[in-house]
Every structure is written in C-alpha cells, then in structure tokens.
C-alpha cells in the first residue's frame, strides 16, 4: 500500500500554491473558520472529510474545503467594485490548473462560489469557494 497522504499535507499544499500564485492575498489556514480581517485576507478551512471504498484494502478520501476571501471595507475603493470577485475567479483558475496540488491529490475542483455583499453596499465583501479534494 502506498504512503497515506494526510489532511495537513493537502492543506499545506493548497496554502503554498495560493501564496505563490495569488500573492496579493495573505492566506491563512484555520480550523475554526475565518475571522474578520483588517485587510483583504484568504482563509483555507477544511469542513470535513468523507471516505469511500477504493480498493479492498484502501479507501478514497474526499475533503471539502471552504476557501473564503474577505474584504473588510468593500466600499473603500470605488475604482474597483469587483476586487473580491476578481480574486475569487483568479483562485478558481489557479486551482483548475493545479488540480493535483503538487502531487498531494488525485484530483480537485472548485464546486461553487458564493458571494456576499454587506447591507447597503453594492460591492462584494466576501467570496466562499467550495473546493473538493480527492486524495
């Protein structure tokens, strides 16, 4: 049987790829979820892991991550009303290209993106990408 990949190795690979290819956002991993930041920040949080039979003596792991991008002041820059949306689309494109997460995953994909807009503001303040990783 091959050496088992851990959830920590997968999380570290996601953080390394996003830190390298989307460097404008500081990326943080967390178990408890995102906290309200002082500047645009990205959070990598694992929501859970499912296991399904793969071969008789092994199973396939599928981890569900929430990648959350938060802008604490989405109305602060009127020249860029799509800052969080643009970052979310860039993260999705990066993860589509890096779907094996530097060899730590069998496959991965962004399943959805949910945007949040604060009341009374027309700019997007947060984006949550649901990211599934098979390893």
Residue pairs with C-beta under 8 A, 6 or more apart in sequence:
1 57
1 58
5 61
5 104
5 105
5 135
7 46
7 49
7 61
7 63
9 104
10 63
10 101
10 104
10 105
10 133
10 135
11 29
11 44
11 46
11 65
12 29
13 101
13 102
13 104
13 105
14 44
14 65
14 67
14 101
14 131
14 133
15 27
15 29
15 44
16 102
17 94
17 95
17 98
17 101
17 102
18 25
18 27
18 42
18 44
18 67
18 91
18 94
19 27
21 94
21 98
22 42
22 87
22 90
22 91
22 94
24 40
24 87
25 40
25 41
25 42
25 69
25 87
26 39
26 41
26 42
27 41
27 42
27 43
27 44
28 41
28 42
28 43
28 44
29 43
29 44
29 45
30 43
30 44
30 45
31 45
31 46
32 45
33 43
33 45
33 66
33 68
34 41
34 43
34 45
34 68
34 70
35 43
36 70
36 72
37 70
37 72
38 72
39 72
40 69
40 70
40 71
40 72
40 83
40 84
40 87
41 69
41 70
42 67
42 68
42 69
42 70
42 87
42 91
43 66
43 67
43 68
43 69
43 70
44 65
44 67
45 65
45 66
45 67
45 68
46 63
46 64
46 65
47 64
47 65
47 66
48 63
48 64
49 61
49 62
49 63
49 64
50 61
50 62
50 64
51 59
51 60
51 61
51 62
52 59
52 60
52 62
53 59
53 60
54 60
60 106
60 134
60 135
61 134
61 135
62 132
62 133
62 134
63 132
63 133
63 135
64 130
64 131
64 132
65 130
65 131
65 132
65 133
66 128
66 129
66 130
66 131
67 91
67 128
67 129
67 131
68 126
68 127
68 128
68 129
69 84
69 87
69 88
69 91
69 126
69 127
69 129
70 84
70 125
70 126
71 83
71 84
71 123
71 124
71 125
71 126
72 125
74 83
74 84
74 117
74 118
74 121
74 123
74 124
74 125
75 121
75 123
77 83
80 86
81 122
81 123
82 123
82 124
83 123
83 124
84 115
84 123
84 124
84 125
84 126
84 127
85 115
85 124
85 127
87 127
88 113
88 115
88 127
88 129
91 110
91 129
92 110
92 113
92 129
95 108
95 109
95 110
95 129
95 131
96 109
96 110
99 105
99 107
99 108
99 109
100 106
100 107
100 108
101 108
101 133
104 135
105 133
105 134
105 135
106 134
106 135
107 133
107 134
108 131
108 132
108 133
108 134
109 131
109 132
110 129
110 130
110 131
111 130
111 131
111 132
112 129
112 130
113 127
113 128
113 129
113 130
114 127
114 128
114 130
115 124
115 126
115 127
116 124
116 125
116 126
116 127
116 128
117 123
117 124
117 125
118 125
